Structures are given as structure tokens and as C-alpha cells.
Amino acid sequence: MIDHFILSYLKRHHCGKENAIKRDDLLKYAQLWDLEMNDRELRRIYSQLPVVSSEEGIFWPLRTEEIEEFKFYLLKKVNPMIKRFRMVAQAHPHLVKNGSKQLELF
């Protein structure tokens, strides 16, 4: 229900990067409609929708460039996590399932 509401709103009013909405503003809009949620719940909802989140905000993508930028935006967030995992796994190889094969994935 709430996810459909958020998706419909983004598709109607926030298409393309130039029309992105900040997460705080989206949360305020949802609360105007008496949709009880907090920031964490909103992040969980839009992370499961086919929308783009970026430094500009959240939007329904229209162009290839927007999808490519989204990919790099996510990679910037993931790479530090992968480095951290590698560090921990290398310090404790005896605890890593499938040994070196698991480390190769990262």
C-alpha cells in the first residue's frame, strides 16, 4: 500500500534527475497523507522500488545517464564495505566459509 503510493507519486511528479525530491521532503509529503513512517522505514521502502536515489534526491529515472550515475553512486558506497570485509576476512581466514574462494568474490 505505502510502497505503491510512494512509487506512484515519484512516477507522476519526480521523473528525471532534475525533478528529484529530497528524502526529507518525501517523508513530509507522505506524512501529510497520514502515512505513519519514519526515515528508516522510508529508506527501506524506496530501496525496494525501481527508483534512483542520489545526492540530488529520489526520482524515477528517464535516461541511461541517470542509471549509470546511480550505479557509480552505489559503488562509492559499496567499495568501502568490501574493503572492510576483506580486511576482517584476511585477519580471520579460518572463519571464512569456503576459504580463499570467498575472498576472491570481493
One Martini backbone bead per residue (centre of mass of N, CA, C, O) as a GRO file, in nm:
protein
  106
    1MET     BB    1   0.065   0.058  -0.027
    2ILE     BB    2   0.293   0.262   0.032
    3ASP     BB    3   0.471   0.183  -0.208
    4HIS     BB    4   0.264   0.264  -0.424
    5PHE     BB    5   0.241   0.558  -0.346
    6ILE     BB    6   0.538   0.636  -0.387
    7LEU     BB    7   0.567   0.545  -0.679
    8SER     BB    8   0.341   0.718  -0.802
    9TYR     BB    9   0.454   0.990  -0.715
   10LEU     BB   10   0.727   0.974  -0.862
   11LYS     BB   11   0.614   0.922  -1.153
   12ARG     BB   12   0.447   1.198  -1.159
   13HIS     BB   13   0.672   1.424  -1.004
   14HIS     BB   14   0.982   1.254  -1.027
   15CYS     BB   15   1.120   1.292  -1.320
   16GLY     BB   16   1.419   1.293  -1.313
   17LYS     BB   17   1.686   1.452  -1.177
   18GLU     BB   18   1.564   1.750  -1.191
   19ASN     BB   19   1.305   1.613  -0.998
   20ALA     BB   20   1.413   1.558  -0.740
   21ILE     BB   21   1.363   1.433  -0.406
   22LYS     BB   22   1.398   1.475  -0.096
   23ARG     BB   23   1.364   1.273   0.164
   24ASP     BB   24   1.233   1.474   0.363
   25ASP     BB   25   1.008   1.562   0.165
   26LEU     BB   26   0.882   1.283   0.125
   27LEU     BB   27   0.812   1.238   0.419
   28LYS     BB   28   0.627   1.483   0.452
   29TYR     BB   29   0.425   1.401   0.236
   30ALA     BB   30   0.338   1.133   0.362
   31GLN     BB   31   0.240   1.267   0.633
   32LEU     BB   32   0.006   1.430   0.505
   33TRP     BB   33  -0.133   1.129   0.446
   34ASP     BB   34  -0.099   0.958   0.713
   35LEU     BB   35   0.185   0.820   0.686
   36GLU     BB   36   0.335   0.608   0.898
   37MET     BB   37   0.675   0.721   0.916
   38ASN     BB   38   1.013   0.692   0.890
   39ASP     BB   39   1.317   0.714   0.758
   40ARG     BB   40   1.383   0.411   0.761
   41GLU     BB   41   1.123   0.317   0.620
   42LEU     BB   42   1.161   0.478   0.363
   43ARG     BB   43   1.428   0.348   0.276
   44ARG     BB   44   1.314   0.063   0.255
   45ILE     BB   45   1.105   0.121   0.039
   46TYR     BB   46   1.284   0.257  -0.194
   47SER     BB   47   1.487   0.009  -0.209
   48GLN     BB   48   1.230  -0.167  -0.349
   49LEU     BB   49   1.238   0.029  -0.585
   50PRO     BB   50   1.255   0.153  -0.932
   51VAL     BB   51   1.459   0.378  -0.810
   52VAL     BB   52   1.647   0.670  -0.761
   53SER     BB   53   1.932   0.741  -0.564
   54SER     BB   54   2.081   1.054  -0.457
   55GLU     BB   55   2.213   1.356  -0.387
   56GLU     BB   56   1.949   1.494  -0.508
   57GLY     BB   57   1.766   1.224  -0.472
   58ILE     BB   58   1.449   1.108  -0.572
   59PHE     BB   59   1.373   0.904  -0.874
   60TRP     BB   60   1.253   0.863  -1.194
   61PRO     BB   61   1.396   0.730  -1.454
   62LEU     BB   62   1.489   0.839  -1.811
   63ARG     BB   63   1.807   0.786  -1.834
   64THR     BB   64   2.100   0.633  -1.878
   65GLU     BB   65   2.275   0.829  -1.706
   66GLU     BB   66   2.116   0.782  -1.441
   67ILE     BB   67   2.192   0.483  -1.410
   68GLU     BB   68   2.498   0.518  -1.412
   69GLU     BB   69   2.515   0.708  -1.169
   70PHE     BB   70   2.386   0.509  -0.973
   71LYS     BB   71   2.600   0.294  -0.988
   72PHE     BB   72   2.833   0.479  -0.878
   73TYR     BB   73   2.695   0.555  -0.615
   74LEU     BB   74   2.690   0.264  -0.503
   75LEU     BB   75   2.993   0.197  -0.527
   76LYS     BB   76   3.089   0.411  -0.323
   77LYS     BB   77   2.947   0.252  -0.085
   78VAL     BB   78   3.062  -0.045  -0.124
   79ASN     BB   79   3.373  -0.042  -0.130
   80PRO     BB   80   3.428   0.004   0.178
   81MET     BB   81   3.291  -0.264   0.262
   82ILE     BB   82   3.475  -0.455   0.110
   83LYS     BB   83   3.739  -0.372   0.245
   84ARG     BB   84   3.651  -0.451   0.528
   85PHE     BB   85   3.601  -0.746   0.475
   86ARG     BB   86   3.885  -0.819   0.383
   87MET     BB   87   4.027  -0.746   0.644
   88VAL     BB   88   3.876  -0.947   0.825
   89ALA     BB   89   3.921  -1.208   0.656
   90GLN     BB   90   4.236  -1.195   0.662
   91ALA     BB   91   4.249  -1.209   0.981
   92HIS     BB   92   4.012  -1.469   0.950
   93PRO     BB   93   4.029  -1.732   0.750
   94HIS     BB   94   3.909  -1.964   0.940
   95LEU     BB   95   3.605  -1.810   0.922
   96VAL     BB   96   3.585  -1.852   0.619
   97LYS     BB   97   3.383  -1.950   0.395
   98ASN     BB   98   3.558  -2.113   0.148
   99GLY     BB   99   3.784  -1.932   0.189
  100SER     BB  100   3.939  -1.801  -0.087
  101LYS     BB  101   3.683  -1.792  -0.261
  102GLN     BB  102   3.542  -1.569  -0.102
  103LEU     BB  103   3.760  -1.347  -0.141
  104GLU     BB  104   3.740  -1.333  -0.458
  105LEU     BB  105   3.458  -1.191  -0.467
  106PHE     BB  106   3.616  -0.923  -0.337
   0.00000   0.00000   0.00000
